[in-house]
Amino acid sequence: MRILISTDAFPPRCGGSGWSTYELAKTLRAMGHQVVISRPIFGAGGPDDPMQYDGFDVRTYRGWAPPIPFVRNYFKNERLARSYAAALAGIVRAERIDLLHGQHLLSIPATVRAARAEQRPVVCTVRDYWPLCYWSDLIHDPAVSELCPACTPTMMTRCVRPRAGSAWPLALPAIPYMRSNLRHKRRALVSADAVIAVSSAIAADLRARTDDLRSARVEVIPNPVDIDGVRAAAAGDAPLSGPYAVCVGKLAPNKGSTKLITAIERAELTWPVVVVGEGPDRRLMERLARRSGRDVRFIGWQSRPETLRWLRYAAVLVFPSHGPESLSRVLLEAAALGVATAATQTGGTGDIITHGVTGLLSEGSDGLGDDLRRLVADEALRRRLGQAAARQVEMKFDAPEVGRRVETLYRELIGGRPTAAK
């Protein structure tokens, strides 16, 4: 098959969604399929020359958006969907593409448009909550633990206030656009031939939270993990000589970053805690860490091999996420490396961790602190949980297994249509 994957993010500089897209593309290529990558890019830059990574020529499409809140989003969503779709349609014709696969919120509407115009099947992968929440995280107020029940005008008013600060009344006229933007993205998913939800939680929420998506075909297929590649990339000497805990991810409210400090205080942790990542909460976390008196070391973003090396040698991964995780790549990679994890129960985390079997799950920072204390005190428990996690990720999430499931879906959608590769 000849497959066009359009994605908002791709290595070498990207987060978990970009790496998951790359793992899928790499797996499909290893299975003998021809994969073309396309990506919209915003900001200053030169012409739309292909970017290369690991043998993939990434066809970049340069968009433009003014630096004005909400207006910027209109250009990056509704306007992009039209112009980028035309560029994707050109790739479909030039490369004789059999099927298109959109990977994230900016790319998917354009991908569906192009597929419909060129009469090709199209699949969309949903890795977070952008079809359900304008902000993609279901958090209407970082100070409130409850998740937003729905993007109604009332709840949108409540979620605009903490984000806009004292200027929040000026943002209220944007609410009709916010609702229209959600409808625009949902229409794209409904028009796709199939939607891949990367976790059972994502699939359930897509169906339960909006009538629009109940008619869509939703398949639960996880992100692939190149387990051998993760283990090879983590090679090297231990970065610290003694035991330590590690926390990896964006330092932001939806990741529960400030809850990390509360948890390690409750656990009375004496080990160093290494925080790999950056984000808007870093200064607040540093202040809280100093106040706690604990040994918390902030090392910022690291290259993927360095991040994996910190993971590999950690005694414990602490995962304090507050927002509903779809399917955390950090958890999957820690499992591949046999690292024991203490995590909060949120979103798709339960697809990876079974409490007491492949890790410890809790509700809130107090429970997380109690689980962390338990892991620190029991080396045998850490070893047992880490080994079980490694076995499970090999069975359920290894790239060849996930690739076969995606390939089966592709072949079903293409059906009896002759492919360009034949």
N, C-alpha and C positions, 0 to 999 in steps of 0.2 A: 504493500500500500504506500501511497504518497500522501503524507500527512502534513498539514499546516498548523503549527501551534502558535497562537498569538498570546502574548503574556505581558503584563505590566512590569515584570522584573525578571532578570536573568543574571547569572554570575558574570564576572567575579564579584561585583559589589551588589549584594542584595540580602534580603532577609530570608526567612524560612520558605516563603511561597516561591521565591525565585529558585532556590535550591531544589525544592520539590519538583518544579517544572523541569529543571535541568535533569534530575534523576529520571523522570518519565521519558524525556526526549532521548536520553542516553540509553535507556532500557529498550525503547522501541527501535532505536538504531541497531542495537546489538541483536535484536530479533530479526533483522533483515529489512526493516522498513526504511523508506527515505523520509527524513524529517526536515522540514523547513521551519525556521524560527522567525517570527516577526514581533517587533516591540515598539510601542509608541514612547517617545521621549519628549519631555518638556524642558525648556530652559535654553540658555545660550549654547551655541555649538556650531559646528560646520555643516557641510552638506550631509545628506542621508547615506553616508558610506556604511557598508556592512561592518558590524563589530564581530570579532571572532573570539570564540571560547571553545576549547576542546574539540576543534574541528567543525563546530557549528558556525555558519555565517548568519549572524543575527541581522535581519533586514530592519533597520531602524526607520521609524516614521516620525519626523520631528513635528510636534504640534506647538501651538503657542497659546498662552493664557495670560490675561492681565493680572497683576498682583492685587486683585480686589476680592475680598471674601464674597462667596456665593457667585459673583460674576466669573471668577476664576473656575469655579466648579462647573458652571454652565459650559465654558469653553472646553474643559477637560472631559466632559461627559457628552451632553447632547450634540454639541458641535463636532467633537471628535468622532462620534459614532458615524456621522455622515461621511466625513472626509477620509477617515481611516478605512472605512468599509470599501471605498473605491480603490484604495491602495491594495487592500487584501484581495479584492476581486481580480486585480491585475496579476497578483502572485498566483492565484488559483489557475488562471488561464496559462500563464507563462510556464508554470511548473507542473501543469496537468495534475492538480491536487485532487485526491479522491475524497478526503474528509477534512473538516476543520475542527480544531479543538481550542476553545477560548479558556483562558486561565484565571482571569481576575476582573475586577469591576470596570476598569477603563477599557479593557480589550474586548470583553464579551459582547456588549451591544453591537460593536462594529463587526465582530466575527459572525454573529448571527445574521446581520444584514447582508454581509458578503456571501454567506452560504446560501441564503434564500435567493439572492440575485443570480448566483451561478448554479443553483439547483444541486447543491451538494449537501450531504448530511453534516450535522454540526453537533458537537458535544460541548458542554460547559462544565467546568469544575468550580465548585463553591468551597472556599477554604475559610471564610469567616462570615460575618453577619451583614455584609453590605446590602443584600437584597431586603433585609428586614429593618435596618437602622441607618439613617443618614450618616451617622458617625462611624458605623461599622462595628461598634463594640457593645451595644445594648446598655450602655452606662449613661443614665440621664444626669447623674450627679456623682462625681468621684467620692464625695463624703458620705454617700448613702450606699449601704451594702446591697440593697435589693436591685435587681435588674429591671430595666424598663419593660413594661408589659407589651407596649405597642406604640408605633409612631403616629399617635393621634395628635390633633392640633394642641390639645391640652398638654400632653407629654412633651411635645416639641417645644412648647413655651418653657416648660420646666428645664429641659436640657440645654436650651439656648442661654439661660441665665448664668450658670457657672462658667460657660465657655466665653461669653462676651463680656463678663464682668459688669461694671457700672454702665456700660453702653448697651446693655441687653435690650432696652426698648427700641433702639434703632435697628436691631436685627429681626424684630418680630415680622415686619413686612416680607421677610424672606421665607416664611413658613410655607406659603403656597408653593413656592419653587421647590422647597425641600420635599414636599409631598409629591409634586410632579416628577421630581428626579427619581424617587423611589419607584413610582409607577413605570417610568422609562426603563429602569433596570429590570424590574420584574417582568415586563413584557418581553424583554429579550430572552429571559430564561424560559418563559412559557412557550416561546416560539422555537426553542431548541428541540432537537430530536431526543436528547437525553441530558439530564443533569447529574453529574457525579458529586455527591456530598462526601467529604473525606472522613466523616464520622457519623455514627448513629445519632448523635445529638444534633448535628447540623441538619440531617435529614428530617428528624422529628420536628425541629423548630421551623424549617421551611414549610412543612405541611400544616403545622398547628397555628402559626402566628399570622398567616395571611391566606385569604381565600384565593388570591391570584395564583398561587403556586400549587394548590391541591390537584390541579389537572395536569401538572408537569410530571414527566417520567423521571423519577429520582432513584439513582442507584448508589448504594454505599460502597465506595471503593477507597481505601486509605491512600495516603501519600506513600510512594515507594521509598525504600531506604536501601542504598547500596551498602550492605552490612560489611562486606569485605573491604570496600573502599573507605568506610568510616574507620574501621580498625587500622587499616594501613596509614591513613592520614593522621591518626593519633599517635603514631610512633614517635619515639624520642624519650629523653630523660625526664624524670619527674620534675616539675617546676618548683616544688617545695620539698623539703626533706622530711617533714612530719605530716600527720593527718590534717586534712582541711576540708571544709565544706565549700561548695561552689554554687553560685546562682548565675544563670546565663539568660540574657534577654534584654529587651528594651526597658529602660527605667521610666515607666509611665504608670498612671493610675490603673489602667486596665490589666497591667501585669502584676498588680499588687505589690509594687516595689517597696513602699513604705512598710507593708506588713512583714517584710523580711526582717526588719530590725526588731519589731515586736516579737516575732517568733524566736529569734536567737536570744533575746533577753529572757523570754520565758523558759527557754531550754537551758539557760545559764551556761551557754556554750563558751568554752575556753579555747577551742581551736580557732585558727584564722578562718575567716569567711571571705572568699575571693568573689568579687562581683564583676562579671564580664558583660559589658554593655554600656550604652549611653542612653540619654533621654532627658526629658524635661524635669524628672524628679531627682536627678543626681544631686544637686546642691542640698535639697531637703534631706535626702537620705544620708548625705555626709554629715549634716548637722545632727541628725538623729543618732547616727553611729557614734559620733564623738560624745554625745550626751550619755549614750549607753555604756561607754567604757569598754566595749567589745572590740576585738581586733578585726575590723572590716576593711578590706583592701579593694579599692576601686581601680581597675586597670583599663577601663574603657573598652571600646570595640577592639577585637583582635581578629587576625586572619582566621580562616576556617581551620587550618591545621593547628594553630595555636589554641583556638577555642576547644577543639577536640582533645588536645593534649591536657588542658586543664581539666576537662571532663574525665578523661581516662583515669587520671591518678587521684581524683577526688574520692574521699571516703563516703561522702553523701552529696547528692544534688538536692538543693532546696528550691521548690517550685511554688511560689506564693501567689500565683495568678488570681486576680479578682474577677476580671471579665471572663465571659464564657469562651474558653479555648476551643477551637475547632478540633485540631489534632496537632499537638505541639511537636515540632521537629526536635527540639531540645530533649524532650522526654524520650522520643524514639532513639535518638543517637546515644543518650545516656544508657538506655536499655541495651542497645547493641554493644556497648562497652562494658556491660555488667555492673553498672554503678547503681547502688541502692538510692532510692528517691523517696523524699517526703514531700507530698504535694497536696494542694487544696483541690477538693472535688468541684470541678467546674467544666461544663461543656463536655467535649469529647475526651477529657482526661481519663474517664472511666473505660474508654475503649483500649487504653494502653495499660493502665494500672488497675489490678484487682487487689483491693486492700488485704494486706497480710499475706499475699501470694507473690505478687510482682512489685510490690512497693507498699507505701503507707499513704492512705488518703484521709483527709480530715475536712471539717467545715471551719473556716475562719482561722485567724492567726493563732488563737489559743491552742486549738487542736493541732495546728502545724508545729507549734513549739513543743507540745507534748510528744508528738511523733519524732521530732528531731532529737529530743533528749533520749528517747528510747533507742534510736539508731546509734547515737553516739556511744551509748553505754553497752551496746551488744554487737560485737564484731561478727559473731556467728549469724545473727539475724541479717546484718548487712550483706554477708556473703550469700546467704540463702536467697534473699530477695533479688540480689543482683544476678545470680545465676538463672533464676526462674524468669526474670525479665528478658535476659538474653535469649533463652530458649523460645519464649513467646514471640519476640520480634522476628526471629528467624522463620517461624512458621507463618506468621500473619502479614508481615510488613516487608519482607525481603523483595527487592526490586523485580527479580524474574517472576515471582508469584503474582505481584500486583500487575506487572506488565501483561501477563497472560489474561488476566481478567479484563483489562482495558482493551486488549486486542480482540477478545471475544465480543465485547460490546461494539467495537468498530465494525467487525465483520457482519454482525447482525444488522446494523444500521445501513451498511452498504448493500446488503442483501445480494440479489442476483445481478446488480449492476456491474458490468465489466469495469475493472480498475485500469487506470492509466499505466500501471506497472506491468500489466499482462501483455 
